[in-house]
Structure formats: structure tokens, C-alpha cells
């Protein structure tokens, strides 16, 4: 087992444990609370994955491509300004519930889009009405170039696990391609699908399933240590 594969497997296992814990611990958490907990776990796992990939695939080349890494106190200020910029330009989408912008530990940010708005049913084609939203996201991402992006696709539990896995991968890849076409450096982006394995809400209700049908863009600072 390679070091990258080992770290990736461990990260995925941590998410699975935390997700199942949120679903079955009887804590009475709201769906919003569960979403925050799972979002944090997902962010940590995706961060570990993309961090290990960039380290093993040539961290120096990535830092060179973005013109240097963030250091020290610059990191927090840089990422907080970026989060505020996302919230400003995406204010209409946030107000309508089409987009969620969430701050995570380690100066990470998640920009979450729902499958109900970004994609048609059982489709991996981004709906034209959502192009302007992704254009806004690409503009902010390009302005704050000293970051890495992990694009992850997710589904509810309707249908088979195999089908949902493939659909989630295709949707994540569609968003990755769109951002690259919008000028985001390919070296900065990694995409993956997680099928139905990382819900942020209960699949027992339509409202919960709608939240689970999503694509997350995890944005992480590029630092010398990452």
C-alpha cells in the first residue's frame, strides 16, 4: 500500500465513522447541525487527500505555478477575505438556498451547491441557468490563486450504490471542467465522487435528500507546510 493510498483510505474511514455517528448517536442534532459536523469531517478528509497528492506529485511545482505559498499570519487573513468575497458575490444564491458557504477548521472553506439547482435529475450536465453562479465562483477562485480545490460529488441514497458513485464522479468532473474553462489552473483542482457515503442530512425526508444531492468545492490555502 502506497503512503498516499494509506492516508486516503484512513481519511475516508474517518469520515465514514463520523457520518455514521451523526446518523445513529441519538444526540437529537438538527439536520443543520449534522451537516456542519459532517462538513467538517469531509473537509478534513479531502484536505488530507489533496495535501498528500500535491506533496507526492510535486509541491514545489504547484507553489511555482501560483507564485509562491502563503505563510504565517497571511493565511488566516487571506482565506477570511476570500470567504467574505464569496458571500458578497454569491449573496443572491445564498439567500435562495442554492449555495452554502461554510468556514471550516484550518482556514478551509466549503462552497456547497445543491444538485437540485446545478443539475437536472440523473444528469451530469450543468444547467445553463447555473452558469452565472459558477462564473462568479471561478472569478473569486482566480482572484485568490494561492489555494487548492477539491471538488466532490455526492448523492442521496435513491438508487444503487454503483450508479450513485458514477453519477457523483461525473458531476464533480463537470464542475472541475467548468472551472478550468473559466481560467482556474488545472494544477489547483482535484475532483472525486463519493456517491451516497457522505450525507449531510437524513435521507428519510425529501428535504434531507435534496441537501445530500450536492457538489462541494473545498478550498484550501497553499502553504509551505501543507
C-alpha positions as CSV (number, residue, x, y, z in Angstrom):
1,X,0.0,0.0,0.0
2,X,1.5,3.4,-1.0
3,X,1.7,6.2,1.5
4,X,-0.8,8.3,-0.5
5,X,-3.3,5.4,-0.7
6,X,-2.9,4.7,3.0
7,X,-3.6,8.3,4.0
8,X,-6.5,8.5,1.7
9,X,-8.0,5.3,3.0
10,X,-7.6,6.5,6.6
11,X,-9.2,9.8,5.8
12,X,-12.2,8.1,4.1
13,X,-12.6,5.8,7.0
14,X,-12.6,8.7,9.5
15,X,-15.4,10.3,7.5
16,X,-17.4,7.1,7.4
17,X,-17.2,6.7,11.2
18,X,-18.1,10.3,11.8
19,X,-21.0,10.2,9.4
20,X,-22.5,7.1,10.9
21,X,-22.0,8.6,14.3
22,X,-24.1,11.6,13.4
23,X,-26.8,9.4,11.9
24,X,-27.1,7.0,14.8
25,X,-25.9,8.5,18.0
26,X,-29.3,9.6,19.2
27,X,-28.0,13.0,20.0
28,X,-31.0,14.8,18.6
29,X,-28.9,17.0,16.4
30,X,-30.8,19.0,13.8
31,X,-30.1,18.4,10.1
32,X,-28.2,21.7,10.0
33,X,-26.1,20.6,13.0
34,X,-25.4,17.3,11.4
35,X,-24.5,19.0,8.2
36,X,-21.9,21.2,9.9
37,X,-20.3,18.2,11.7
38,X,-20.1,16.1,8.6
39,X,-18.9,19.1,6.5
40,X,-16.0,19.5,8.9
41,X,-15.1,15.8,8.7
42,X,-15.4,15.8,4.9
43,X,-13.2,18.9,4.7
44,X,-10.5,17.3,6.8
45,X,-10.5,14.1,4.8
46,X,-10.5,15.9,1.4
47,X,-7.8,18.2,2.7
48,X,-5.6,15.2,3.7
49,X,-6.2,13.7,0.3
50,X,-5.3,16.7,-1.8
51,X,-2.5,17.6,0.5
52,X,-0.8,14.2,0.2
53,X,-1.3,14.2,-3.6
54,X,0.3,17.6,-4.0
55,X,3.1,16.6,-1.7
56,X,3.9,13.5,-3.6
57,X,3.3,14.9,-7.1
58,X,5.5,17.9,-6.8
59,X,4.6,20.6,-4.2
60,X,7.3,22.9,-5.5
61,X,5.8,22.9,-9.0
62,X,2.4,23.8,-7.6
63,X,3.8,26.7,-5.5
64,X,5.7,27.9,-8.5
65,X,2.5,27.8,-10.6
66,X,0.6,30.1,-8.2
67,X,3.5,32.4,-7.5
68,X,4.5,31.3,-4.0
69,X,2.9,29.9,-0.9
70,X,1.1,31.6,2.0
71,X,3.0,31.9,5.2
72,X,2.3,32.8,8.8
73,X,-0.5,35.3,9.6
74,X,-1.1,35.8,5.9
75,X,-3.1,32.5,5.7
76,X,-6.0,33.4,8.0
77,X,-6.4,36.9,6.6
78,X,-6.2,35.7,3.0
79,X,-8.8,32.9,3.5
80,X,-11.2,35.1,5.6
81,X,-11.1,37.8,2.9
82,X,-11.8,35.2,0.3
83,X,-14.8,33.8,2.3
84,X,-16.3,37.2,2.6
85,X,-15.8,37.8,-1.1
86,X,-17.7,34.6,-1.8
87,X,-20.5,35.6,0.5
88,X,-20.7,39.0,-1.2
89,X,-20.8,37.9,-4.9
90,X,-23.0,34.8,-4.1
91,X,-25.4,36.7,-1.9
92,X,-28.5,36.0,-4.1
93,X,-27.7,32.3,-4.4
94,X,-27.1,32.1,-0.6
95,X,-30.3,33.8,0.1
96,X,-32.3,31.4,-2.1
97,X,-30.6,28.3,-0.6
98,X,-28.8,27.4,-3.9
99,X,-25.4,27.9,-2.4
100,X,-23.9,27.5,1.1
101,X,-20.6,29.0,2.1
102,X,-19.2,27.4,5.2
103,X,-16.0,28.1,7.1
104,X,-14.1,25.0,8.3
105,X,-11.1,24.5,10.6
106,X,-7.5,25.1,9.3
107,X,-8.7,28.1,7.3
108,X,-10.6,25.9,4.8
109,X,-13.8,27.0,3.0
110,X,-16.6,24.9,1.5
111,X,-18.8,26.3,-1.2
112,X,-21.7,23.9,-1.5
113,X,-24.1,23.7,-4.4
114,X,-27.3,21.6,-4.5
115,X,-27.9,19.1,-7.2
116,X,-31.4,20.4,-7.5
117,X,-30.2,23.7,-8.8
118,X,-26.9,22.8,-10.6
119,X,-28.0,19.6,-12.3
120,X,-31.1,18.0,-13.8
121,X,-32.4,14.7,-12.4
122,X,-30.0,11.9,-13.1
123,X,-27.9,14.3,-15.2
124,X,-24.2,15.3,-15.0
125,X,-24.8,18.3,-17.3
126,X,-24.6,21.6,-15.5
127,X,-27.9,23.5,-16.1
128,X,-27.4,26.7,-18.2
129,X,-29.2,28.7,-15.5
130,X,-26.3,27.9,-13.1
131,X,-23.5,29.0,-15.4
132,X,-23.6,32.6,-14.0
133,X,-23.2,31.2,-10.5
134,X,-20.2,29.1,-11.5
135,X,-18.7,32.1,-13.3
136,X,-18.9,34.0,-10.0
137,X,-17.2,31.2,-8.2
138,X,-14.4,31.0,-10.8
139,X,-13.9,34.7,-10.6
140,X,-13.3,34.6,-6.9
141,X,-11.1,31.5,-7.1
142,X,-9.0,33.1,-9.8
143,X,-8.6,36.3,-7.6
144,X,-7.3,34.2,-4.7
145,X,-4.9,31.9,-6.6
146,X,-2.9,30.6,-3.7
147,X,-5.4,27.8,-2.9
148,X,-6.1,24.2,-3.9
149,X,-9.6,23.0,-4.7
150,X,-11.1,19.6,-4.0
151,X,-14.4,19.2,-5.9
152,X,-16.5,16.4,-4.5
153,X,-19.8,15.0,-5.9
154,X,-22.4,13.5,-3.6
155,X,-25.9,11.9,-3.9
156,X,-28.8,10.8,-1.8
157,X,-29.5,7.1,-1.2
158,X,-32.0,6.7,-4.0
159,X,-30.8,4.0,-6.5
160,X,-27.9,1.7,-6.3
161,X,-24.6,2.5,-4.7
162,X,-22.7,1.8,-8.0
163,X,-25.0,4.1,-10.0
164,X,-24.7,6.9,-7.4
165,X,-21.0,6.6,-7.3
166,X,-20.6,7.0,-11.0
167,X,-23.1,9.9,-11.1
168,X,-21.3,11.7,-8.3
169,X,-17.9,11.3,-10.1
170,X,-19.4,12.7,-13.4
171,X,-20.9,15.7,-11.6
172,X,-17.7,16.6,-9.8
173,X,-15.8,16.3,-13.1
174,X,-18.3,18.6,-14.8
175,X,-17.7,21.3,-12.2
176,X,-14.0,20.7,-12.4
177,X,-14.0,21.2,-16.2
178,X,-16.2,24.3,-16.0
179,X,-13.8,26.0,-13.5
180,X,-10.8,25.1,-15.7
181,X,-12.6,26.6,-18.7
182,X,-13.1,29.7,-16.5
183,X,-9.4,30.1,-16.1
184,X,-8.6,28.1,-13.0
185,X,-5.3,26.3,-13.3
186,X,-5.8,22.6,-13.7
187,X,-2.9,22.0,-11.2
188,X,-5.0,23.5,-8.5
189,X,-8.0,21.2,-8.9
190,X,-8.8,17.6,-7.9
191,X,-12.2,16.1,-8.3
192,X,-13.7,12.9,-6.9
193,X,-17.1,11.3,-6.3
194,X,-18.4,9.9,-3.0
195,X,-21.8,8.6,-4.0
196,X,-24.2,8.3,-1.1
197,X,-21.4,7.7,1.5
198,X,-21.2,11.2,3.0
199,X,-24.7,12.5,3.7
200,X,-25.1,15.9,5.4
201,X,-28.8,15.3,6.3
202,X,-31.2,12.4,6.8
203,X,-32.2,10.5,3.7
204,X,-35.6,9.8,5.3
205,X,-37.1,13.0,4.1
206,X,-37.2,14.7,0.7
207,X,-35.7,17.9,2.3
208,X,-32.8,15.8,3.6
209,X,-32.3,14.0,0.3
210,X,-32.2,17.4,-1.5
211,X,-29.4,18.5,0.8
212,X,-27.5,15.3,0.1
213,X,-27.6,15.8,-3.7
214,X,-24.8,18.2,-3.9
215,X,-21.3,19.2,-5.2
216,X,-18.9,20.6,-2.7
217,X,-15.9,22.8,-3.6
218,X,-13.4,22.6,-0.7
219,X,-10.9,25.5,-0.9
220,X,-7.6,25.1,1.0
221,X,-4.7,27.5,1.3
222,X,-1.4,26.6,-0.3
223,X,1.3,26.8,2.4
224,X,4.8,25.6,2.6
225,X,3.7,23.1,5.3
226,X,0.6,21.7,3.5
